[in-house]
Amino acid sequence: MENETHDRQRVFTRWNGQAKSATALATLVVVCAFSASMLFTNVSEGADPSSSTAAVPVEIARVEIESFPVYLNGLGTVQPFNTVAVKTRIDGQLQKVFFTEGQIVKEGDLLALIDPRPFQAAVDQAAAKIQQDQADIANAQYLLTKDQKLAKQGVSTDETVETQQSQVNQLLAQLAQDKAAKEAADVSLSYTEIRSPIAGRTGIRLIDAGNQVHTTDTTGIVTITQTQPISVVSTLREQDLAAVRTAMSKGPVQVSALPSDSSTVLDNGTLSLIDNQIDPDSGTVRLKSTFPNTNGTLWPGQFVILRVLQNTLENVATIPSSALQRGPDGFYVYVVGNDNKAEERKVQPGPISGGRAVIVSGLAGNEQVISEGQYRVKNGSLVSVSPAAANTVGKGD
């Protein structure tokens, strides 16, 4: 009996301990769940931007009233204004070369010399022949005068006078022919001095001194390119043709050449001509422009972006292009008022170029717009201006 009672007490004690452990565990689960719920609630409330009253940092820019150039951009290639392949006009030995590869030469500079001795001999021979003709003419003229006197005295016949007159005329014709031969010899002698036909830069020498050169050679001696001024041949869409023609009708059209990354302006020039036909395959029209290239920034064969000044808009409102936003209802900007709150306002944009955008309607010249940081801004948001932006706006005042 005592053993049974003792077993019951032991079972009760074990059950009582397990019950207390279960109660404690349940209490711990409830506390953890409550804590997690509170933490989630606090995080959710902190993540809601609408419940935060902190100002959104942004950069602002003032609306400027200014003249705005409108450009048309096309791709182009730099070409020499003139290119001359210098070749010989006579056959002979290339005796000497006077230029250095890559040298800047002027028109008329001596480039090379072909052995002049055979041609000088031909000139001397032609000169001697002229002297012989002149002596023969003098003798024939003397005989003609004598025959004419004898004919008047009846000693000589008219037939003899006419024959002598014919001899004089033949000698005069021979003299004219020999003078022409002398001139041809002089020209050939002058060809032994090869001079630059244009001002420009020499390229790589194509033949060395000591070689025989011929008029039938295809390579020539050197190629000279004129780079001051220089040309750019570019293309534009056929849709832009009317705008370019309108600009040319008002006077010279300014053009600018830029590198492929548009980082700087290489040179400024003028539009020379529009090609007389449109390429039907590409739908483009070719333009040719002329640049002074005073600093040599343009080089033949160089790829450039040609910027054609189509028009200049006067007294228009402009803003940084980064301030212009696009939504489902069209373009808009955030205007910052005196209360430092952002107002979403619809605008009608115009041309965009050089990081600036023309605003046709929707903005006034005394307003400020958000140019950076719009991704955290809503209509009515409180904003704060960053120090950099504040300095920029201050400079515009």
Phi, psi and omega in degrees: 000316179295324179294322179295318180295319180296322178294321179296318180296322181293319177297319181296318181297318180296318181294322182295321179292320179294323179297317180296320179296319179296320179296318180295320179295318179296320179297319179297318179299318180296316181297316180297318180296320179295318179296317179297320179297317179295318179297316179298321180295318180294319179296317181297319180292325179288332182279348182281109183293334182291336181273352181271138180257005180290141180287144180273124179288130181218170170247139183238160178219148181273144174290124182256140172256112188206176173275134186236114178283138178253123185246154168245129184254140177214166179263139183215169178231135179284134178229146177299148177294323173216145176229128182232126171269110184283119180231160177281150177250004175220163176267139178170186180266130177288106188277321184205148175244129187255349184259161174251141181301131181084006183283145172276123181241156176258163177297128180095354178294141180286123182258319184204164181227128173263144183313113187272353189300314179298325183282328175293323177296321178295324178294315180297320179296318179294322178295320178294322179296324178295318178298321177296317179298319181296323177293317179296322179294319180298318180292317180294323179293322177297315180295323179296318180296320180295316180296324179296321178293318180293327178293325178292330179274355179084006181278323181247156182266163177294330180297321178295321179296316181295322178297319180290325177296320178296323178296319178297317181296321179296319180292324177295321177294321178297322178297317179298320179296318181290329175294321177296321178295323176296319178296320178296322177293323177296319179297315179299321178296322179294332179290346177291338174262109181269116184246157182288125180282342181221167171272133182177201182244133178282151177260210180284134179294132186262350179207150182259159177298145181102342180277155173279135178243149183224155179293341181271359179296138181266338184277325182079194183256315180197159175249132180247131178243135176269118184246359177224097002285177181222160184245155173229123176257121185228175179233150173225158177296147179296337177293338181269358184299315182298319180295321179291318179296322178296318179295320180291331179292341181268352180140188179301137181258125181280139177229156179228143176253128181237152174291176185297332179268003178055030184282335182203167176265119181286317180193157177245141181211203181229151177283124184271313184199161171251134181301155186276008177203157177263138177287112184291337181286317182260346182068032181235161177237143182269142176239149175237125182239155181241133180235142178294327177053044183299321182268002179069028181283342177257137184231138181306134182089354183287141176271129182223165170257123180263126180249115183259126178283104182282315186196164174235117178275127183262139173054056178246154178278130179230151177221164173300139182297336178291341179282341184279124180245157180232128180238186180297337181259007179120199184276148178205165174224163173259116179263131181260120180270187180293339179272008180061031175250145183273133177242122177282123185227133178285141180224162174248109182279157174245217180296150178234128181199142175061032179079008178237148180234135176277134177251111183289318180209151176116346181226152175248164186289344183258018184255164179236143182234157177279124181256339178216144177094017183291342187294341178254006186258140171237170178297121181094000180293145174277131184236157174233141184271131178290155182302321181297317181293324180296320178295321180296316179293323179297325179291332180282345182287000000 
